[in-house]
């Protein structure tokens, strides 16, 4: 299990920054801007939430398999595929959290800062981002937990190769398939504990959102 845990943490080390870099701008864009194709972008971003992981993984496998560079660099059934497999189902949760957070920030407060001479970047980092931080934190926490627990998409495009692409969920699957339920139970308890801790953290953020001091 140690190797699978290490690999899961390595995936998170890459995916969490990617979720921030992609999810926060997308959430802001969907919350604040009206532009042609906005609905299409919204659908594209959120569709991994409603598609079964096996379906999403199948079409990703077929799409990536058609790209010459993917074949040449052997990106399928490798660590980069594992990163992609965990990122795609988790990113919509971060986008939704960012979108809700930015939508809740009063435009009047931002306009007041602009009248005082603040630049757009200064308004964003001094007003918008701090006021949206709880929703952002909740979305990122849920996205991180989702990436850690990803199974179906990763299995389809990265496989289940011990030491290469076998994360904790895939390790549980392998141990259960081998009837080694003790090992599977240990890994499952770890993921369950992370899930419960994530929900408690999100609940704390949601309660603090209504705290006038916080």
PEBELCOR-V475886 format. One record per backbone hydrogen bond with DSSP energy under -1.0 kcal/mol. CO is the residue of the C=O (numbers start at 1). NH is the residue of the N-H. If there is no record, write none. Layout:
# PEBELCOR-V475886
co->CO nh->NH
co->CO nh->NH
This chain:
# PEBELCOR-V475886
co->1 nh->5
co->2 nh->6
co->3 nh->7
co->4 nh->8
co->5 nh->9
co->6 nh->10
co->7 nh->11
co->8 nh->12
co->9 nh->13
co->10 nh->14
co->11 nh->15
co->12 nh->16
co->14 nh->18
co->15 nh->19
co->16 nh->20
co->17 nh->21
co->18 nh->22
co->19 nh->23
co->20 nh->24
co->22 nh->26
co->23 nh->27
co->24 nh->28
co->25 nh->29
co->26 nh->30
co->27 nh->31
co->28 nh->32
co->29 nh->33
co->35 nh->38
co->37 nh->41
co->38 nh->42
co->39 nh->43
co->40 nh->44
co->41 nh->45
co->42 nh->46
co->43 nh->47
co->46 nh->49
co->47 nh->51
co->52 nh->56
co->53 nh->57
co->54 nh->58
co->55 nh->59
co->56 nh->60
co->57 nh->61
co->58 nh->62
co->59 nh->63
co->60 nh->64
co->61 nh->65
co->64 nh->67
co->67 nh->71
co->68 nh->72
co->69 nh->73
co->70 nh->75
co->78 nh->82
co->79 nh->83
co->80 nh->84
co->81 nh->85
co->82 nh->86
co->83 nh->87
co->84 nh->88
co->87 nh->91
co->90 nh->93
co->90 nh->94
co->91 nh->95
co->92 nh->96
co->93 nh->97
co->94 nh->98
co->95 nh->99
co->96 nh->100
co->97 nh->101
co->98 nh->102
co->99 nh->103
co->100 nh->104
co->106 nh->110
co->107 nh->111
co->108 nh->112
co->109 nh->113
co->110 nh->114
co->111 nh->115
co->113 nh->118
co->114 nh->117
co->119 nh->123
co->120 nh->124
co->121 nh->125
co->122 nh->126
co->123 nh->127
co->123 nh->128
co->124 nh->129
co->127 nh->131
co->128 nh->132
co->132 nh->136
co->133 nh->137
co->134 nh->138
co->135 nh->139
co->136 nh->140
co->137 nh->141
co->138 nh->142
co->139 nh->143
co->140 nh->144
co->141 nh->145
co->142 nh->146
co->143 nh->147
co->144 nh->148
co->145 nh->149
co->151 nh->155
co->152 nh->156
co->153 nh->157
co->154 nh->158
co->157 nh->77
co->161 nh->164
co->161 nh->165
co->161 nh->166
co->165 nh->167
co->167 nh->171
co->168 nh->172
co->169 nh->173
co->170 nh->174
co->171 nh->175
co->172 nh->176
co->173 nh->177
co->174 nh->178
co->175 nh->180
co->176 nh->179
co->179 nh->181
co->180 nh->184
co->181 nh->185
co->182 nh->186
co->183 nh->187
co->184 nh->188
co->185 nh->189
co->186 nh->190
co->187 nh->191
co->188 nh->192
co->189 nh->193
co->190 nh->194
co->191 nh->195
co->192 nh->196
co->193 nh->197
co->194 nh->198
co->195 nh->199
co->196 nh->200
co->197 nh->201
co->198 nh->202
co->199 nh->203
co->200 nh->204
co->201 nh->205
co->202 nh->206
co->203 nh->207
co->204 nh->208
co->205 nh->209
co->207 nh->210
co->208 nh->211
